């Protein structure tokens, strides 16, 4: 089964947030993209086991987005 996980940067909080429409209950955050990736890799199998009750092969697709606002003085 393939699951899509979205990483988005929250500029106000200064953290990356992981969510997924495919995995109920997945909401994680971290100030580091790499740390969030590792946390997500460990949390997803546990959440899926809790939700589905059985271990199964899976594939994870990570999508990330970061937007920043800037003022250009010219």
Jmol script that loads the backbone (N, CA, C; Angstrom):
load data "model"
ATOM      1  N   UNK A   1       0.844  -1.173   0.000  1.00  0.00           N
ATOM      2  CA  UNK A   1       0.000   0.000   0.000  1.00  0.00           C
ATOM      3  C   UNK A   1       0.895   1.243   0.000  1.00  0.00           C
ATOM      4  N   UNK A   2       0.497   2.259  -0.753  1.00  0.00           N
ATOM      5  CA  UNK A   2       1.260   3.502  -0.832  1.00  0.00           C
ATOM      6  C   UNK A   2       0.549   4.594  -0.034  1.00  0.00           C
ATOM      7  N   UNK A   3       1.279   5.265   0.823  1.00  0.00           N
ATOM      8  CA  UNK A   3       0.742   6.340   1.652  1.00  0.00           C
ATOM      9  C   UNK A   3       1.486   7.637   1.347  1.00  0.00           C
ATOM     10  N   UNK A   4       0.737   8.718   1.256  1.00  0.00           N
ATOM     11  CA  UNK A   4       1.326  10.027   0.984  1.00  0.00           C
ATOM     12  C   UNK A   4       1.351  10.833   2.281  1.00  0.00           C
ATOM     13  N   UNK A   5       2.510  11.393   2.575  1.00  0.00           N
ATOM     14  CA  UNK A   5       2.687  12.209   3.779  1.00  0.00           C
ATOM     15  C   UNK A   5       3.136  13.593   3.339  1.00  0.00           C
ATOM     16  N   UNK A   6       2.436  14.602   3.833  1.00  0.00           N
ATOM     17  CA  UNK A   6       2.737  15.991   3.481  1.00  0.00           C
ATOM     18  C   UNK A   6       3.510  16.653   4.604  1.00  0.00           C
ATOM     19  N   UNK A   7       4.618  17.308   4.246  1.00  0.00           N
ATOM     20  CA  UNK A   7       5.392  18.121   5.174  1.00  0.00           C
ATOM     21  C   UNK A   7       5.186  19.579   4.769  1.00  0.00           C
ATOM     22  N   UNK A   8       4.794  20.400   5.720  1.00  0.00           N
ATOM     23  CA  UNK A   8       4.605  21.829   5.445  1.00  0.00           C
ATOM     24  C   UNK A   8       5.330  22.632   6.518  1.00  0.00           C
ATOM     25  N   UNK A   9       5.915  23.726   6.096  1.00  0.00           N
ATOM     26  CA  UNK A   9       6.634  24.611   7.016  1.00  0.00           C
ATOM     27  C   UNK A   9       5.657  25.611   7.615  1.00  0.00           C
ATOM     28  N   UNK A  10       5.617  25.709   8.941  1.00  0.00           N
ATOM     29  CA  UNK A  10       4.812  26.707   9.637  1.00  0.00           C
ATOM     30  C   UNK A  10       5.759  27.827  10.045  1.00  0.00           C
ATOM     31  N   UNK A  11       5.714  28.932   9.301  1.00  0.00           N
ATOM     32  CA  UNK A  11       6.650  30.034   9.513  1.00  0.00           C
ATOM     33  C   UNK A  11       6.468  30.682  10.883  1.00  0.00           C
ATOM     34  N   UNK A  12       5.237  30.807  11.334  1.00  0.00           N
ATOM     35  CA  UNK A  12       4.978  31.434  12.633  1.00  0.00           C
ATOM     36  C   UNK A  12       5.549  30.615  13.780  1.00  0.00           C
ATOM     37  N   UNK A  13       5.358  29.311  13.732  1.00  0.00           N
ATOM     38  CA  UNK A  13       5.841  28.435  14.802  1.00  0.00           C
ATOM     39  C   UNK A  13       7.295  28.030  14.601  1.00  0.00           C
ATOM     40  N   UNK A  14       7.798  28.151  13.369  1.00  0.00           N
ATOM     41  CA  UNK A  14       9.170  27.770  13.072  1.00  0.00           C
ATOM     42  C   UNK A  14       9.398  26.271  13.090  1.00  0.00           C
ATOM     43  N   UNK A  15       8.390  25.516  12.629  1.00  0.00           N
ATOM     44  CA  UNK A  15       8.499  24.055  12.623  1.00  0.00           C
ATOM     45  C   UNK A  15       7.945  23.473  11.330  1.00  0.00           C
ATOM     46  N   UNK A  16       8.417  22.273  11.014  1.00  0.00           N
ATOM     47  CA  UNK A  16       7.834  21.456   9.954  1.00  0.00           C
ATOM     48  C   UNK A  16       6.716  20.636  10.577  1.00  0.00           C
ATOM     49  N   UNK A  17       5.619  20.451   9.836  1.00  0.00           N
ATOM     50  CA  UNK A  17       4.482  19.669  10.316  1.00  0.00           C
ATOM     51  C   UNK A  17       4.200  18.562   9.312  1.00  0.00           C
ATOM     52  N   UNK A  18       4.037  17.344   9.813  1.00  0.00           N
ATOM     53  CA  UNK A  18       3.709  16.190   8.971  1.00  0.00           C
ATOM     54  C   UNK A  18       2.253  15.802   9.198  1.00  0.00           C
ATOM     55  N   UNK A  19       1.507  15.664   8.102  1.00  0.00           N
ATOM     56  CA  UNK A  19       0.123  15.191   8.156  1.00  0.00           C
ATOM     57  C   UNK A  19      -0.107  14.265   6.966  1.00  0.00           C
ATOM     58  N   UNK A  20      -1.213  13.538   7.007  1.00  0.00           N
ATOM     59  CA  UNK A  20      -1.551  12.657   5.894  1.00  0.00           C
ATOM     60  C   UNK A  20      -3.053  12.405   5.866  1.00  0.00           C
ATOM     61  N   UNK A  21      -3.633  12.521   4.684  1.00  0.00           N
ATOM     62  CA  UNK A  21      -5.042  12.150   4.519  1.00  0.00           C
ATOM     63  C   UNK A  21      -5.200  10.639   4.529  1.00  0.00           C
ATOM     64  N   UNK A  22      -4.119   9.913   4.291  1.00  0.00           N
ATOM     65  CA  UNK A  22      -4.153   8.457   4.212  1.00  0.00           C
ATOM     66  C   UNK A  22      -3.971   7.764   5.554  1.00  0.00           C
ATOM     67  N   UNK A  23      -3.426   8.493   6.545  1.00  0.00           N
ATOM     68  CA  UNK A  23      -3.082   7.881   7.830  1.00  0.00           C
ATOM     69  C   UNK A  23      -3.767   8.653   8.955  1.00  0.00           C
ATOM     70  N   UNK A  24      -4.897   8.165   9.442  1.00  0.00           N
ATOM     71  CA  UNK A  24      -5.604   8.859  10.522  1.00  0.00           C
ATOM     72  C   UNK A  24      -4.723   9.024  11.758  1.00  0.00           C
ATOM     73  N   UNK A  25      -4.740  10.222  12.312  1.00  0.00           N
ATOM     74  CA  UNK A  25      -4.000  10.498  13.541  1.00  0.00           C
ATOM     75  C   UNK A  25      -2.583  10.972  13.353  1.00  0.00           C
ATOM     76  N   UNK A  26      -2.102  11.018  12.105  1.00  0.00           N
ATOM     77  CA  UNK A  26      -0.722  11.460  11.900  1.00  0.00           C
ATOM     78  C   UNK A  26      -0.640  12.981  11.913  1.00  0.00           C
ATOM     79  N   UNK A  27      -0.071  13.509  12.976  1.00  0.00           N
ATOM     80  CA  UNK A  27       0.243  14.934  13.101  1.00  0.00           C
ATOM     81  C   UNK A  27       1.500  15.011  13.960  1.00  0.00           C
ATOM     82  N   UNK A  28       2.619  15.328  13.303  1.00  0.00           N
ATOM     83  CA  UNK A  28       3.893  15.451  13.994  1.00  0.00           C
ATOM     84  C   UNK A  28       4.528  16.781  13.623  1.00  0.00           C
ATOM     85  N   UNK A  29       5.405  17.278  14.483  1.00  0.00           N
ATOM     86  CA  UNK A  29       6.122  18.510  14.145  1.00  0.00           C
ATOM     87  C   UNK A  29       7.543  18.452  14.676  1.00  0.00           C
ATOM     88  N   UNK A  30       8.407  19.213  14.011  1.00  0.00           N
ATOM     89  CA  UNK A  30       9.811  19.300  14.417  1.00  0.00           C
ATOM     90  C   UNK A  30      10.427  20.530  13.781  1.00  0.00           C
ATOM     91  N   UNK A  31      11.419  21.106  14.428  1.00  0.00           N
ATOM     92  CA  UNK A  31      12.135  22.249  13.879  1.00  0.00           C
ATOM     93  C   UNK A  31      13.085  21.850  12.764  1.00  0.00           C
ATOM     94  N   UNK A  32      13.349  20.551  12.638  1.00  0.00           N
ATOM     95  CA  UNK A  32      14.270  20.043  11.631  1.00  0.00           C
ATOM     96  C   UNK A  32      13.535  19.121  10.659  1.00  0.00           C
ATOM     97  N   UNK A  33      13.732  19.347   9.364  1.00  0.00           N
ATOM     98  CA  UNK A  33      13.114  18.499   8.342  1.00  0.00           C
ATOM     99  C   UNK A  33      13.576  17.050   8.502  1.00  0.00           C
ATOM    100  N   UNK A  34      14.898  16.853   8.659  1.00  0.00           N
ATOM    101  CA  UNK A  34      15.433  15.499   8.775  1.00  0.00           C
ATOM    102  C   UNK A  34      14.926  14.782  10.023  1.00  0.00           C
ATOM    103  N   UNK A  35      14.821  15.495  11.129  1.00  0.00           N
ATOM    104  CA  UNK A  35      14.308  14.889  12.362  1.00  0.00           C
ATOM    105  C   UNK A  35      12.844  14.496  12.194  1.00  0.00           C
ATOM    106  N   UNK A  36      12.071  15.325  11.510  1.00  0.00           N
ATOM    107  CA  UNK A  36      10.668  15.003  11.280  1.00  0.00           C
ATOM    108  C   UNK A  36      10.533  13.790  10.375  1.00  0.00           C
ATOM    109  N   UNK A  37      11.383  13.683   9.385  1.00  0.00           N
ATOM    110  CA  UNK A  37      11.379  12.528   8.497  1.00  0.00           C
ATOM    111  C   UNK A  37      11.608  11.242   9.291  1.00  0.00           C
ATOM    112  N   UNK A  38      12.579  11.253  10.181  1.00  0.00           N
ATOM    113  CA  UNK A  38      12.853  10.075  11.012  1.00  0.00           C
ATOM    114  C   UNK A  38      11.698   9.757  11.948  1.00  0.00           C
ATOM    115  N   UNK A  39      11.149  10.776  12.598  1.00  0.00           N
ATOM    116  CA  UNK A  39      10.008  10.558  13.500  1.00  0.00           C
ATOM    117  C   UNK A  39       8.836   9.960  12.750  1.00  0.00           C
ATOM    118  N   UNK A  40       8.610  10.453  11.542  1.00  0.00           N
ATOM    119  CA  UNK A  40       7.491   9.969  10.727  1.00  0.00           C
ATOM    120  C   UNK A  40       7.698   8.511  10.334  1.00  0.00           C
ATOM    121  N   UNK A  41       8.923   8.162   9.968  1.00  0.00           N
ATOM    122  CA  UNK A  41       9.222   6.772   9.594  1.00  0.00           C
ATOM    123  C   UNK A  41       8.920   5.799  10.730  1.00  0.00           C
ATOM    124  N   UNK A  42       9.110   6.216  11.960  1.00  0.00           N
ATOM    125  CA  UNK A  42       8.820   5.354  13.100  1.00  0.00           C
ATOM    126  C   UNK A  42       7.339   5.382  13.482  1.00  0.00           C
ATOM    127  N   UNK A  43       6.687   6.537  13.358  1.00  0.00           N
ATOM    128  CA  UNK A  43       5.297   6.680  13.794  1.00  0.00           C
ATOM    129  C   UNK A  43       4.300   6.020  12.840  1.00  0.00           C
ATOM    130  N   UNK A  44       4.569   6.083  11.542  1.00  0.00           N
ATOM    131  CA  UNK A  44       3.602   5.582  10.558  1.00  0.00           C
ATOM    132  C   UNK A  44       3.271   4.101  10.752  1.00  0.00           C
ATOM    133  N   UNK A  45       4.247   3.215  10.842  1.00  0.00           N
ATOM    134  CA  UNK A  45       3.882   1.805  11.039  1.00  0.00           C
ATOM    135  C   UNK A  45       3.065   1.574  12.310  1.00  0.00           C
ATOM    136  N   UNK A  46       3.396   2.295  13.382  1.00  0.00           N
ATOM    137  CA  UNK A  46       2.651   2.148  14.627  1.00  0.00           C
ATOM    138  C   UNK A  46       1.201   2.615  14.463  1.00  0.00           C
ATOM    139  N   UNK A  47       1.011   3.767  13.824  1.00  0.00           N
ATOM    140  CA  UNK A  47      -0.346   4.266  13.601  1.00  0.00           C
ATOM    141  C   UNK A  47      -1.151   3.333  12.708  1.00  0.00           C
ATOM    142  N   UNK A  48      -0.520   2.837  11.657  1.00  0.00           N
ATOM    143  CA  UNK A  48      -1.228   1.928  10.762  1.00  0.00           C
ATOM    144  C   UNK A  48      -1.615   0.642  11.466  1.00  0.00           C
ATOM    145  N   UNK A  49      -0.751   0.148  12.317  1.00  0.00           N
ATOM    146  CA  UNK A  49      -1.071  -1.063  13.069  1.00  0.00           C
ATOM    147  C   UNK A  49      -2.232  -0.820  14.033  1.00  0.00           C
ATOM    148  N   UNK A  50      -2.224   0.357  14.671  1.00  0.00           N
ATOM    149  CA  UNK A  50      -3.329   0.695  15.577  1.00  0.00           C
ATOM    150  C   UNK A  50      -4.644   0.851  14.819  1.00  0.00           C
ATOM    151  N   UNK A  51      -4.581   1.460  13.631  1.00  0.00           N
ATOM    152  CA  UNK A  51      -5.795   1.699  12.848  1.00  0.00           C
ATOM    153  C   UNK A  51      -6.291   0.452  12.119  1.00  0.00           C
ATOM    154  N   UNK A  52      -5.366  -0.338  11.569  1.00  0.00           N
ATOM    155  CA  UNK A  52      -5.756  -1.489  10.748  1.00  0.00           C
ATOM    156  C   UNK A  52      -5.659  -2.802  11.522  1.00  0.00           C
ATOM    157  N   UNK A  53      -4.832  -2.829  12.546  1.00  0.00           N
ATOM    158  CA  UNK A  53      -4.725  -4.032  13.357  1.00  0.00           C
ATOM    159  C   UNK A  53      -3.797  -5.097  12.806  1.00  0.00           C
ATOM    160  N   UNK A  54      -3.202  -4.877  11.643  1.00  0.00           N
ATOM    161  CA  UNK A  54      -2.310  -5.886  11.084  1.00  0.00           C
ATOM    162  C   UNK A  54      -1.146  -5.218  10.370  1.00  0.00           C
ATOM    163  N   UNK A  55       0.022  -5.826  10.486  1.00  0.00           N
ATOM    164  CA  UNK A  55       1.202  -5.311   9.778  1.00  0.00           C
ATOM    165  C   UNK A  55       1.101  -5.691   8.310  1.00  0.00           C
ATOM    166  N   UNK A  56       1.547  -4.796   7.446  1.00  0.00           N
ATOM    167  CA  UNK A  56       1.516  -5.060   6.012  1.00  0.00           C
ATOM    168  C   UNK A  56       2.622  -4.269   5.334  1.00  0.00           C
ATOM    169  N   UNK A  57       3.088  -4.746   4.170  1.00  0.00           N
ATOM    170  CA  UNK A  57       4.111  -3.970   3.444  1.00  0.00           C
ATOM    171  C   UNK A  57       3.556  -2.594   3.063  1.00  0.00           C
ATOM    172  N   UNK A  58       4.406  -1.573   3.105  1.00  0.00           N
ATOM    173  CA  UNK A  58       3.938  -0.243   2.760  1.00  0.00           C
ATOM    174  C   UNK A  58       5.016   0.558   2.070  1.00  0.00           C
ATOM    175  N   UNK A  59       4.576   1.568   1.355  1.00  0.00           N
ATOM    176  CA  UNK A  59       5.459   2.497   0.665  1.00  0.00           C
ATOM    177  C   UNK A  59       5.051   3.905   1.084  1.00  0.00           C
ATOM    178  N   UNK A  60       6.038   4.735   1.425  1.00  0.00           N
ATOM    179  CA  UNK A  60       5.760   6.099   1.852  1.00  0.00           C
ATOM    180  C   UNK A  60       6.251   7.087   0.804  1.00  0.00           C
ATOM    181  N   UNK A  61       5.392   8.036   0.454  1.00  0.00           N
ATOM    182  CA  UNK A  61       5.759   9.131  -0.436  1.00  0.00           C
ATOM    183  C   UNK A  61       5.706  10.407   0.378  1.00  0.00           C
ATOM    184  N   UNK A  62       6.827  11.121   0.442  1.00  0.00           N
ATOM    185  CA  UNK A  62       6.901  12.361   1.206  1.00  0.00           C
ATOM    186  C   UNK A  62       6.844  13.545   0.247  1.00  0.00           C
ATOM    187  N   UNK A  63       5.926  14.479   0.530  1.00  0.00           N
ATOM    188  CA  UNK A  63       5.833  15.725  -0.244  1.00  0.00           C
ATOM    189  C   UNK A  63       6.090  16.874   0.719  1.00  0.00           C
ATOM    190  N   UNK A  64       6.900  17.841   0.279  1.00  0.00           N
ATOM    191  CA  UNK A  64       7.182  18.968   1.170  1.00  0.00           C
ATOM    192  C   UNK A  64       6.923  20.285   0.463  1.00  0.00           C
ATOM    193  N   UNK A  65       6.567  21.265   1.289  1.00  0.00           N
ATOM    194  CA  UNK A  65       6.305  22.602   0.776  1.00  0.00           C
ATOM    195  C   UNK A  65       6.748  23.615   1.819  1.00  0.00           C
ATOM    196  N   UNK A  66       7.458  24.628   1.339  1.00  0.00           N
ATOM    197  CA  UNK A  66       7.867  25.719   2.230  1.00  0.00           C
ATOM    198  C   UNK A  66       7.714  27.019   1.470  1.00  0.00           C
ATOM    199  N   UNK A  67       6.964  27.937   2.042  1.00  0.00           N
ATOM    200  CA  UNK A  67       6.767  29.252   1.453  1.00  0.00           C
ATOM    201  C   UNK A  67       7.291  30.302   2.408  1.00  0.00           C
ATOM    202  N   UNK A  68       7.876  31.332   1.843  1.00  0.00           N
ATOM    203  CA  UNK A  68       8.369  32.436   2.661  1.00  0.00           C
ATOM    204  C   UNK A  68       7.936  33.745   2.019  1.00  0.00           C
ATOM    205  N   UNK A  69       7.632  34.725   2.856  1.00  0.00           N
ATOM    206  CA  UNK A  69       7.308  36.059   2.379  1.00  0.00           C
ATOM    207  C   UNK A  69       8.533  36.945   2.540  1.00  0.00           C
ATOM    208  N   UNK A  70       8.763  37.770   1.539  1.00  0.00           N
ATOM    209  CA  UNK A  70       9.928  38.653   1.573  1.00  0.00           C
ATOM    210  C   UNK A  70       9.529  40.038   1.095  1.00  0.00           C
ATOM    211  N   UNK A  71      10.263  41.002   1.532  1.00  0.00           N
ATOM    212  CA  UNK A  71      10.104  42.362   1.044  1.00  0.00           C
ATOM    213  C   UNK A  71      11.394  42.719   0.337  1.00  0.00           C
ATOM    214  N   UNK A  72      11.274  43.126  -0.911  1.00  0.00           N
ATOM    215  CA  UNK A  72      12.441  43.493  -1.688  1.00  0.00           C
ATOM    216  C   UNK A  72      12.476  45.006  -1.807  1.00  0.00           C
ATOM    217  N   UNK A  73      13.526  45.593  -1.290  1.00  0.00           N
ATOM    218  CA  UNK A  73      13.699  47.048  -1.394  1.00  0.00           C
ATOM    219  C   UNK A  73      14.534  47.333  -2.630  1.00  0.00           C
ATOM    220  N   UNK A  74      13.992  48.084  -3.519  1.00  0.00           N
ATOM    221  CA  UNK A  74      14.757  48.294  -4.722  1.00  0.00           C
ATOM    222  C   UNK A  74      14.613  49.640  -5.222  1.00  0.00           C
TER     223      UNK A  74
END
end "model"
wireframe off; spacefill off
backbone 0.3
color backbone group
